[in-house]
Structure formats: C-alpha cells, structure tokens
Amino acid sequence: MEQINTQKQYDKLVKEKSPNSPILKDCFNAFWVGGLICTIGQIILDFCLFNGMEQSLASTVVSISLIAISAFLTSINVFNRIGKFAGAGSLVPITGFANSIVSPAIEYKSEGYVMGVGGKMFTVAGPVLVFGISTSIIVGIIASIF
C-alpha cells in the first residue's frame, strides 16, 4: 500500500477508491417511489370517503393501512429492498417510521419478547421521536411568544 503524505494525496486516493453515486437517478427513484406510496394512501383515502366514511376516520384508516402494509413488507424483507432502491422516498412517509419499529423487533426477537422485541423496538425510532417531539415543543413555545 502506498504511503500518504499530504491531504491532497489522501483526497486523490479517496476520490479514486470511492464509488460514484448517481445522484440524479437516486433522486428520481426517491421521487417516484415516495409518490407511489402517497398515491396508494390517496387511493385508500378516496375509497374510504367514497364509502361514506368521515374525513377524520378515513385519514386514520389510511395511516393504519400504510403502517400495516409497511410492517408486513418489512417482515417478509421486501421493504428493505424498496428502501435500498428508493432511499428517502420510502423512508420519509409514515411507512419509514413503521419500518424503523418493525426491523429491530424482528432482528432481536431471538433475545425474547421483553428484552429483545420490547427493549430494542425503539432503538432507531426512539431518537427520532425524542428530537421530533422536543423540536415541536420548542417551535410551539416560540410561536406562542410571537
């Protein structure tokens, strides 16, 4: 292995060895997969409203349906492949949150239901919840002051 003496040599080596990331393709895949997930949600919402459900109840049904679909697809290892393909397009909607809960639960199931599933279920989603809730409280306080 060659000796690296300067930052320029290191940067050159990193550039040579790092794989190129097709940013435009990745953004396109994230856009259409995220749009497809939202379209599925809209179809479920329209179906519920067409069958006479109230807006608030129909919205709840959409959220629960997307979470259930995402949890099921995670359990059969399909959602992970969708995530690798679409990146943030599959993770930003509520489906990504469901995936972040179900994946650790499946991974740690062998450690038991209490210490494995229960203890590890929020390892990924926990920090998101803490910082999301904390940020919303801070924004709420600032909004109420101004």
N, CA, C and O atoms as a DFTB+ gen file, in Angstrom:
584 C
 N C O
     1  1       0.847      -1.180       0.000
     2  2       0.000       0.000       0.000
     3  2       0.885       1.234       0.000
     4  3       1.904       1.288       0.689
     5  1       0.484       2.208      -0.772
     6  2       1.309       3.401      -0.909
     7  2       1.195       4.314       0.306
     8  3       0.185       4.339       1.010
     9  1       2.267       5.056       0.518
    10  2       2.337       5.985       1.643
    11  2       1.598       7.280       1.295
    12  3       1.784       7.826       0.208
    13  1       0.758       7.772       2.215
    14  2       0.025       9.014       2.016
    15  2       0.689      10.082       2.879
    16  3       0.723       9.966       4.104
    17  1       1.217      11.122       2.234
    18  2       1.954      12.145       2.963
    19  2       1.185      13.447       3.122
    20  3       1.402      14.172       4.092
    21  1       0.314      13.749       2.215
    22  2      -0.364      15.045       2.269
    23  2      -1.871      14.866       2.166
    24  3      -2.374      13.810       1.782
    25  1      -2.562      15.924       2.519
    26  2      -4.021      15.922       2.407
    27  2      -4.445      15.778       0.951
    28  3      -5.442      15.116       0.661
    29  1      -3.701      16.390       0.030
    30  2      -4.038      16.292      -1.402
    31  2      -3.934      14.856      -1.893
    32  3      -4.776      14.393      -2.662
    33  1      -2.898      14.155      -1.448
    34  2      -2.747      12.756      -1.836
    35  2      -3.891      11.914      -1.262
    36  3      -4.422      11.029      -1.932
    37  1      -4.254      12.201      -0.028
    38  2      -5.354      11.477       0.606
    39  2      -6.662      11.734      -0.141
    40  3      -7.407      10.798      -0.430
    41  1      -6.942      13.001      -0.452
    42  2      -8.170      13.344      -1.195
    43  2      -8.201      12.658      -2.549
    44  3      -9.248      12.179      -2.982
    45  1      -7.038      12.609      -3.229
    46  2      -6.957      11.952      -4.531
    47  2      -7.250      10.458      -4.397
    48  3      -7.979       9.888      -5.209
    49  1      -6.676       9.824      -3.359
    50  2      -6.894       8.396      -3.131
    51  2      -8.362       8.108      -2.821
    52  3      -8.931       7.149      -3.341
    53  1      -8.971       8.933      -1.978
    54  2     -10.383       8.755      -1.646
    55  2     -11.244       8.882      -2.897
    56  3     -12.169       8.096      -3.100
    57  1     -10.942       9.861      -3.725
    58  2     -11.723      10.072      -4.957
    59  2     -11.597       8.882      -5.907
    60  3     -12.566       8.502      -6.564
    61  1     -10.403       8.299      -5.979
    62  2     -10.188       7.134      -6.848
    63  2     -10.913       5.898      -6.340
    64  3     -11.475       5.145      -7.135
    65  1     -10.910       5.677      -5.033
    66  2     -11.452       4.448      -4.453
    67  2     -12.952       4.501      -4.166
    68  3     -13.597       3.457      -4.067
    69  1     -13.511       5.700      -4.032
    70  2     -14.936       5.835      -3.699
    71  2     -15.793       5.595      -4.926
    72  3     -15.480       6.083      -6.011
    73  1     -16.877       4.843      -4.760
    74  2     -17.767       4.629      -5.907
    75  2     -18.548       5.910      -6.221
    76  3     -18.883       6.690      -5.330
    77  1     -18.821       6.098      -7.489
    78  2     -19.622       7.248      -7.897
    79  2     -21.075       7.027      -7.506
    80  3     -21.604       5.924      -7.645
    81  1     -21.714       8.077      -7.020
    82  2     -23.110       7.994      -6.643
    83  2     -23.954       8.671      -7.714
    84  3     -23.804       9.867      -7.963
    85  1     -24.838       7.913      -8.346
    86  2     -25.702       8.513      -9.379
    87  2     -26.807       9.354      -8.738
    88  3     -27.931       8.879      -8.577
    89  1     -26.497      10.590      -8.376
    90  2     -27.404      11.431      -7.602
    91  2     -28.723      11.660      -8.332
    92  3     -29.788      11.566      -7.722
    93  1     -28.667      11.955      -9.612
    94  2     -29.894      12.231     -10.368
    95  2     -30.811      11.008     -10.394
    96  3     -32.022      11.130     -10.212
    97  1     -30.231       9.840     -10.620
    98  2     -31.022       8.597     -10.632
    99  2     -31.609       8.315      -9.249
   100  3     -32.774       7.936      -9.129
   101  1     -30.788       8.502      -8.197
   102  2     -31.268       8.278      -6.833
   103  2     -32.425       9.220      -6.486
   104  3     -33.410       8.802      -5.877
   105  1     -32.300      10.488      -6.875
   106  2     -33.375      11.457      -6.608
   107  2     -34.642      11.084      -7.371
   108  3     -35.745      11.192      -6.834
   109  1     -34.490      10.647      -8.616
   110  2     -35.652      10.242      -9.404
   111  2     -36.348       9.045      -8.768
   112  3     -37.574       9.024      -8.663
   113  1     -35.568       8.040      -8.338
   114  2     -36.154       6.853      -7.702
   115  2     -36.855       7.210      -6.397
   116  3     -37.938       6.699      -6.111
   117  1     -36.239       8.089      -5.604
   118  2     -36.869       8.520      -4.352
   119  2     -38.175       9.253      -4.642
   120  3     -39.166       9.064      -3.937
   121  1     -38.176      10.081      -5.673
   122  2     -39.362      10.858      -6.031
   123  2     -40.519       9.954      -6.453
   124  3     -41.634      10.101      -5.952
   125  1     -40.262       9.021      -7.370
   126  2     -41.397       8.244      -7.878
   127  2     -41.870       7.191      -6.875
   128  3     -43.065       6.901      -6.820
   129  1     -40.962       6.611      -6.080
   130  2     -41.404       5.637      -5.080
   131  2     -42.171       6.333      -3.960
   132  3     -43.213       5.844      -3.525
   133  1     -41.658       7.476      -3.489
   134  2     -42.389       8.252      -2.485
   135  2     -43.745       8.684      -3.006
   136  3     -44.740       8.643      -2.282
   137  1     -43.782       9.102      -4.277
   138  2     -45.054       9.476      -4.897
   139  2     -46.003       8.300      -5.010
   140  3     -47.211       8.459      -4.836
   141  1     -45.469       7.119      -5.299
   142  2     -46.304       5.919      -5.395
   143  2     -46.901       5.565      -4.036
   144  3     -48.074       5.203      -3.940
   145  1     -46.087       5.672      -2.986
   146  2     -46.595       5.401      -1.636
   147  2     -47.712       6.376      -1.291
   148  3     -48.744       5.979      -0.751
   149  1     -47.506       7.651      -1.601
   150  2     -48.536       8.654      -1.322
   151  2     -49.777       8.442      -2.186
   152  3     -50.897       8.692      -1.741
   153  1     -49.578       7.985      -3.410
   154  2     -50.721       7.687      -4.286
   155  2     -51.530       6.528      -3.730
   156  3     -52.760       6.559      -3.772
   157  1     -50.866       5.515      -3.215
   158  2     -51.580       4.395      -2.588
   159  2     -52.386       4.897      -1.396
   160  3     -53.534       4.499      -1.200
   161  1     -51.777       5.770      -0.606
   162  2     -52.504       6.372       0.508
   163  2     -53.717       7.167       0.042
   164  3     -54.778       7.102       0.662
   165  1     -53.566       7.909      -1.034
   166  2     -54.683       8.695      -1.573
   167  2     -55.800       7.795      -2.101
   168  3     -56.981       8.107      -1.948
   169  1     -55.420       6.680      -2.723
   170  2     -56.426       5.727      -3.222
   171  2     -57.217       5.147      -2.045
   172  3     -58.440       5.029      -2.114
   173  1     -56.512       4.785      -0.965
   174  2     -57.203       4.266       0.219
   175  2     -58.132       5.327       0.795
   176  3     -59.264       5.024       1.170
   177  1     -57.657       6.580       0.869
   178  2     -58.484       7.678       1.384
   179  2     -59.724       7.883       0.522
   180  3     -60.834       7.994       1.044
   181  1     -59.542       7.933      -0.787
   182  2     -60.684       8.121      -1.683
   183  2     -61.689       6.975      -1.569
   184  3     -62.899       7.200      -1.606
   185  1     -61.191       5.756      -1.430
   186  2     -62.067       4.600      -1.273
   187  2     -62.901       4.734       0.003
   188  3     -64.107       4.486       0.000
   189  1     -62.232       5.133       1.101
   190  2     -62.944       5.290       2.379
   191  2     -63.997       6.397       2.289
   192  3     -65.123       6.231       2.758
   193  1     -63.622       7.521       1.685
   194  2     -64.573       8.635       1.551
   195  2     -65.728       8.265       0.637
   196  3     -66.867       8.654       0.895
   197  1     -65.454       7.516      -0.433
   198  2     -66.489       7.082      -1.357
   199  2     -67.497       6.174      -0.655
   200  3     -68.681       6.179      -0.991
   201  1     -67.026       5.400       0.316
   202  2     -67.913       4.509       1.048
   203  2     -68.559       5.174       2.254
   204  3     -69.115       4.491       3.114
   205  1     -68.493       6.497       2.326
   206  2     -69.234       7.245       3.325
   207  2     -68.530       7.477       4.649
   208  3     -69.171       7.895       5.613
   209  1     -67.262       7.225       4.726
   210  2     -66.523       7.444       5.969
   211  2     -66.256       8.940       6.146
   212  3     -66.071       9.662       5.167
   213  1     -66.238       9.395       7.391
   214  2     -65.901      10.789       7.657
   215  2     -64.420      11.013       7.384
   216  3     -63.624      10.077       7.451
   217  1     -64.046      12.265       7.073
   218  2     -62.666      12.602       6.722
   219  2     -61.660      12.187       7.805
   220  3     -60.625      11.595       7.497
   221  1     -61.960      12.493       9.055
   222  2     -61.007      12.177      10.134
   223  2     -60.827      10.667      10.301
   224  3     -59.710      10.195      10.515
   225  1     -61.904       9.923      10.204
   226  2     -61.816       8.467      10.310
   227  2     -61.089       7.886       9.098
   228  3     -60.273       6.975       9.238
   229  1     -61.382       8.408       7.920
   230  2     -60.721       7.929       6.703
   231  2     -59.216       8.193       6.761
   232  3     -58.424       7.360       6.321
   233  1     -58.823       9.335       7.297
   234  2     -57.398       9.650       7.430
   235  2     -56.711       8.672       8.387
   236  3     -55.579       8.248       8.152
   237  1     -57.401       8.330       9.446
   238  2     -56.857       7.355      10.395
   239  2     -56.704       5.992       9.739
   240  3     -55.702       5.309       9.950
   241  1     -57.692       5.594       8.946
   242  2     -57.633       4.310       8.241
   243  2     -56.450       4.289       7.284
   244  3     -55.774       3.267       7.161
   245  1     -56.187       5.414       6.598
   246  2     -55.047       5.486       5.679
   247  2     -53.744       5.286       6.434
   248  3     -52.894       4.504       6.009
   249  1     -53.579       5.988       7.556
   250  2     -52.349       5.857       8.340
   251  2     -52.142       4.427       8.824
   252  3     -51.052       3.869       8.704
   253  1     -53.194       3.848       9.368
   254  2     -53.103       2.478       9.878
   255  2     -52.816       1.499       8.743
   256  3     -52.026       0.569       8.909
   257  1     -53.448       1.704       7.600
   258  2     -53.233       0.807       6.459
   259  2     -51.794       0.879       5.960
   260  3     -51.175      -0.154       5.705
   261  1     -51.255       2.094       5.819
   262  2     -49.879       2.232       5.344
   263  2     -48.878       1.649       6.344
   264  3     -47.880       1.046       5.951
   265  1     -49.146       1.830       7.621
   266  2     -48.279       1.239       8.651
   267  2     -48.341      -0.285       8.583
   268  3     -47.307      -0.948       8.661
   269  1     -49.531      -0.843       8.438
   270  2     -49.683      -2.303       8.376
   271  2     -49.007      -2.871       7.126
   272  3     -48.339      -3.903       7.191
   273  1     -49.182      -2.193       5.993
   274  2     -48.546      -2.663       4.752
   275  2     -47.023      -2.623       4.899
   276  3     -46.329      -3.563       4.514
   277  1     -46.518      -1.530       5.456
   278  2     -45.075      -1.395       5.645
   279  2     -44.535      -2.442       6.611
   280  3     -43.481      -3.027       6.362
   281  1     -45.236      -2.683       7.698
   282  2     -44.804      -3.697       8.668
   283  2     -44.794      -5.081       8.032
   284  3     -43.865      -5.860       8.240
   285  1     -45.827      -5.382       7.258
   286  2     -45.877      -6.682       6.581
   287  2     -44.733      -6.823       5.585
   288  3     -44.059      -7.853       5.559
   289  1     -44.505      -5.782       4.755
   290  2     -43.430      -5.843       3.766
   291  2     -42.052      -5.923       4.441
   292  3     -41.135      -6.546       3.907
   293  1     -41.908      -5.293       5.614
   294  2     -40.659      -5.409       6.364
   295  2     -40.471      -6.834       6.862
   296  3     -39.363      -7.368       6.823
   297  1     -41.546      -7.445       7.326
   298  2     -41.440      -8.806       7.886
   299  2     -41.067      -9.842       6.844
   300  3     -40.484     -10.871       7.186
   301  1     -41.387      -9.599       5.585
   302  2     -41.009     -10.548       4.532
   303  2     -39.797     -10.043       3.737
   304  3     -39.503     -10.549       2.654
   305  1     -39.099      -9.040       4.285
   306  2     -37.852      -8.489       3.749
   307  2     -38.003      -7.841       2.374
   308  3     -37.044      -7.812       1.602
   309  1     -39.170      -7.329       2.061
   310  2     -39.375      -6.617       0.801
   311  2     -39.135      -5.119       0.995
   312  3     -38.558      -4.465       0.126
   313  1     -39.576      -4.577       2.133
   314  2     -39.437      -3.138       2.351
   315  2     -37.976      -2.712       2.393
   316  3     -37.649      -1.605       1.966
   317  1     -37.093      -3.568       2.899
   318  2     -35.671      -3.234       2.932
   319  2     -35.115      -3.081       1.520
   320  3     -34.295      -2.199       1.268
   321  1     -35.551      -3.925       0.612
   322  2     -35.113      -3.809      -0.785
   323  2     -35.671      -2.543      -1.424
   324  3     -34.988      -1.879      -2.203
   325  1     -36.917      -2.215      -1.090
   326  2     -37.502      -0.964      -1.594
   327  2     -36.702       0.219      -1.042
   328  3     -36.426       1.176      -1.766
   329  1     -36.333       0.151       0.235
   330  2     -35.546       1.217       0.849
   331  2     -34.186       1.392       0.206
   332  3     -33.737       2.521       0.008
   333  1     -33.522       0.295      -0.124
   334  2     -32.225       0.392      -0.802
   335  2     -32.375       1.022      -2.177
   336  3     -31.508       1.779      -2.613
   337  1     -33.460       0.717      -2.855
   338  2     -33.695       1.247      -4.193
   339  2     -34.127       2.708      -4.152
   340  3     -33.637       3.521      -4.936
   341  1     -35.037       3.046      -3.248
   342  2     -35.664       4.367      -3.263
   343  2     -35.087       5.333      -2.237
   344  3     -35.347       6.534      -2.320
   345  1     -34.320       4.849      -1.283
   346  2     -33.742       5.742      -0.282
   347  2     -34.816       6.474       0.501
   348  3     -35.754       5.865       1.016
   349  1     -34.668       7.792       0.583
   350  2     -35.582       8.607       1.383
   351  2     -37.007       8.583       0.836
   352  3     -37.944       8.908       1.566
   353  1     -37.191       8.217      -0.402
   354  2     -38.537       8.151      -0.965
   355  2     -39.423       7.157      -0.246
   356  3     -40.642       7.327      -0.204
   357  1     -38.827       6.121       0.319
   358  2     -39.614       5.139       1.066
   359  2     -39.557       5.383       2.567
   360  3     -40.375       4.853       3.320
   361  1     -38.595       6.183       2.998
   362  2     -38.410       6.367       4.439
   363  2     -39.116       7.594       4.988
   364  3     -39.442       7.636       6.174
   365  1     -39.356       8.586       4.154
   366  2     -39.961       9.830       4.634
   367  2     -41.433       9.662       5.001
   368  3     -41.851      10.151       6.050
   369  1     -42.228       8.993       4.179
   370  2     -43.630       8.817       4.595
   371  2     -43.724       7.966       5.862
   372  3     -42.714       7.466       6.358
   373  1     -44.900       7.810       6.364
   374  2     -45.135       7.063       7.601
   375  2     -44.665       5.611       7.487
   376  3     -44.451       4.941       8.498
   377  1     -44.507       5.133       6.263
   378  2     -44.028       3.766       6.058
   379  2     -42.613       3.585       6.595
   380  3     -42.275       2.513       7.095
   381  1     -41.793       4.610       6.497
   382  2     -40.434       4.528       7.017
   383  2     -40.412       4.406       8.521
   384  3     -39.573       3.700       9.080
   385  1     -41.330       5.090       9.180
   386  2     -41.414       5.001      10.638
   387  2     -41.812       3.581      11.043
   388  3     -41.238       3.015      11.973
   389  1     -42.782       3.014      10.354
   390  2     -43.194       1.641      10.661
   391  2     -42.034       0.677      10.454
   392  3     -41.832      -0.236      11.255
   393  1     -41.278       0.873       9.389
   394  2     -40.123       0.033       9.120
   395  2     -39.083       0.155      10.225
   396  3     -38.465      -0.838      10.607
   397  1     -38.884       1.372      10.742
   398  2     -37.880       1.569      11.793
   399  2     -38.292       0.950      13.123
   400  3     -37.444       0.733      13.988
   401  1     -39.562       0.665      13.297
   402  2     -40.039      -0.022      14.507
   403  2     -39.970      -1.542      14.315
   404  3     -39.528      -2.262      15.210
   405  1     -40.400      -2.018      13.167
   406  2     -40.519      -3.459      12.938
   407  2     -39.154      -4.122      12.730
   408  3     -38.934      -5.234      13.210
   409  1     -38.238      -3.459      12.024
   410  2     -36.937      -4.076      11.738
   411  2     -36.180      -4.492      12.994
   412  3     -35.763      -5.647      13.087
   413  1     -35.982      -3.590      13.975
   414  2     -35.282      -4.038      15.188
   415  2     -36.065      -5.103      15.963
   416  3     -35.469      -5.986      16.579
   417  1     -37.384      -5.018      15.933
   418  2     -38.193      -6.021      16.635
   419  2     -37.952      -7.408      16.047
   420  3     -37.841      -8.388      16.785
   421  1     -37.870      -7.490      14.735
   422  2     -37.606      -8.780      14.080
   423  2     -36.175      -9.232      14.372
   424  3     -35.930     -10.404      14.658
   425  1     -35.242      -8.295      14.297
   426  2     -33.833      -8.637      14.483
   427  2     -33.540      -9.180      15.878
   428  3     -32.741     -10.105      16.025
   429  1     -34.173      -8.618      16.896
   430  2     -33.874      -9.006      18.272
   431  2     -34.905      -9.967      18.868
   432  3     -34.919     -10.171      20.082
   433  1     -35.755     -10.553      18.047
   434  2     -36.777     -11.482      18.526
   435  2     -36.168     -12.683      19.237
   436  3     -36.766     -13.224      20.167
   437  1     -34.988     -13.100      18.807
   438  2     -34.341     -14.267      19.417
   439  2     -33.932     -14.015      20.870
   440  3     -33.693     -14.969      21.612
   441  1     -33.847     -12.750      21.288
   442  2     -33.490     -12.422      22.667
   443  2     -34.698     -12.420      23.595
   444  3     -34.568     -12.129      24.784
   445  1     -35.861     -12.742      23.062
   446  2     -37.074     -12.796      23.870
   447  2     -37.976     -11.609      23.583
   448  3     -37.561     -10.612      22.991
   449  1     -39.215     -11.743      24.015
   450  2     -40.193     -10.704      23.711
   451  2     -40.039      -9.464      24.584
   452  3     -40.354      -8.359      24.143
   453  1     -39.561      -9.630      25.812
   454  2     -39.431      -8.465      26.699
   455  2     -38.131      -7.729      26.424
   456  3     -38.157      -6.555      26.057
   457  1     -36.995      -8.394      26.592
   458  2     -35.703      -7.740      26.434
   459  2     -35.309      -7.601      24.962
   460  3     -34.559      -6.687      24.619
   461  1     -35.781      -8.462      24.107
   462  2     -35.449      -8.389      22.686
   463  2     -36.369      -7.459      21.939
   464  3     -35.984      -6.353      21.561
   465  1     -37.595      -7.915      21.728
   466  2     -38.564      -7.141      20.952
   467  2     -38.919      -5.841      21.666
   468  3     -38.817      -4.762      21.083
   469  1     -39.334      -5.940      22.918
   470  2     -39.762      -4.745      23.650
   471  2     -38.639      -3.770      23.915
   472  3     -38.829      -2.557      23.826
   473  1     -37.454      -4.298      24.244
   474  2     -36.337      -3.440      24.593
   475  2     -35.652      -2.799      23.409
   476  3     -35.087      -1.713      23.542
   477  1     -35.684      -3.431      22.267
   478  2     -34.936      -2.936      21.104
   479  2     -35.821      -2.307      20.029
   480  3     -35.315      -1.763      19.047
   481  1     -37.137      -2.380      20.213
   482  2     -38.054      -1.928      19.173
   483  2     -37.856      -0.453      18.799
   484  3     -37.998      -0.086      17.632
   485  1     -37.534       0.380      19.773
   486  2     -37.425       1.813      19.503
   487  2     -35.980       2.288      19.389
   488  3     -35.713       3.479      19.546
   489  1     -35.042       1.377      19.117
   490  2     -33.646       1.797      19.014
   491  2     -33.431       2.777      17.868
   492  3     -32.633       3.705      18.002
   493  1     -34.115       2.598      16.757
   494  2     -33.989       3.511      15.622
   495  2     -34.999       4.649      15.736
   496  3     -34.650       5.812      15.531
   497  1     -36.230       4.324      16.058
   498  2     -37.288       5.337      16.081
   499  2     -37.252       6.199      17.334
   500  3     -37.743       7.328      17.313
   501  1     -36.686       5.698      18.418
   502  2     -36.658       6.440      19.674
   503  2     -36.034       7.821      19.569
   504  3     -36.657       8.806      19.966
   505  1     -34.800       7.920      19.037
   506  2     -34.205       9.251      18.891
   507  2     -35.012      10.175      17.979
   508  3     -35.089      11.380      18.218
   509  1     -35.609       9.606      16.941
   510  2     -36.440      10.417      16.053
   511  2     -37.624      10.988      16.822
   512  3     -37.964      12.161      16.670
   513  1     -38.249      10.155      17.647
   514  2     -39.371      10.625      18.457
   515  2     -38.931      11.693      19.458
   516  3     -39.588      12.724      19.598
   517  1     -37.826      11.448      20.148
   518  2     -37.354      12.394      21.162
   519  2     -37.060      13.751      20.542
   520  3     -37.528      14.777      21.037
   521  1     -36.297      13.763      19.475
   522  2     -35.924      15.041      18.871
   523  2     -37.089      15.676      18.116
   524  3     -37.189      16.902      18.060
   525  1     -37.965      14.868      17.539
   526  2     -39.147      15.418      16.871
   527  2     -40.092      16.082      17.851
   528  3     -40.577      17.187      17.608
   529  1     -40.353      15.407      18.960
   530  2     -41.242      15.967      19.982
   531  2     -40.601      17.188      20.629
   532  3     -41.271      18.197      20.851
   533  1     -39.303      17.102      20.935
   534  2     -38.607      18.249      21.539
   535  2     -38.630      19.463      20.624
   536  3     -38.868      20.582      21.077
   537  1     -38.386      19.246      19.346
   538  2     -38.417      20.347      18.380
   539  2     -39.802      20.949      18.279
   540  3     -39.945      22.170      18.208
   541  1     -40.824      20.110      18.271
   542  2     -42.186      20.642      18.171
   543  2     -42.552      21.465      19.401
   544  3     -43.275      22.455      19.289
   545  1     -42.060      21.066      20.572
   546  2     -42.314      21.845      21.789
   547  2     -41.617      23.203      21.708
   548  3     -42.207      24.232      22.038
   549  1     -40.366      23.196      21.269
   550  2     -39.630      24.460      21.148
   551  2     -40.275      25.384      20.133
   552  3     -40.429      26.578      20.388
   553  1     -40.653      24.842      18.982
   554  2     -41.331      25.649      17.956
   555  2     -42.668      26.169      18.487
   556  3     -43.034      27.314      18.221
   557  1     -43.395      25.343      19.231
   558  2     -44.664      25.780      19.820
   559  2     -44.477      26.916      20.805
   560  3     -45.265      27.861      20.816
   561  1     -43.445      26.840      21.634
   562  2     -43.166      27.918      22.594
   563  2     -42.800      29.207      21.855
   564  3     -43.288      30.287      22.191
   565  1     -41.930      29.079      20.839
   566  2     -41.555      30.265      20.069
   567  2     -42.762      30.862      19.349
   568  3     -42.912      32.083      19.302
   569  1     -43.624      30.008      18.787
   570  2     -44.822      30.502      18.098
   571  2     -45.779      31.185      19.058
   572  3     -46.413      32.177      18.698
   573  1     -45.891      30.672      20.265
   574  2     -46.817      31.297      21.219
   575  2     -46.283      32.644      21.732
   576  3     -47.061      33.536      22.069
   577  1     -44.969      32.780      21.786
   578  2     -44.382      34.062      22.200
   579  2     -44.596      35.123      21.114
   580  3     -44.925      36.269      21.419
   581  1     -44.412      34.747      19.877
   582  2     -44.559      35.716      18.787
   583  2     -45.922      35.624      18.167
   584  3     -46.225      36.366      17.232
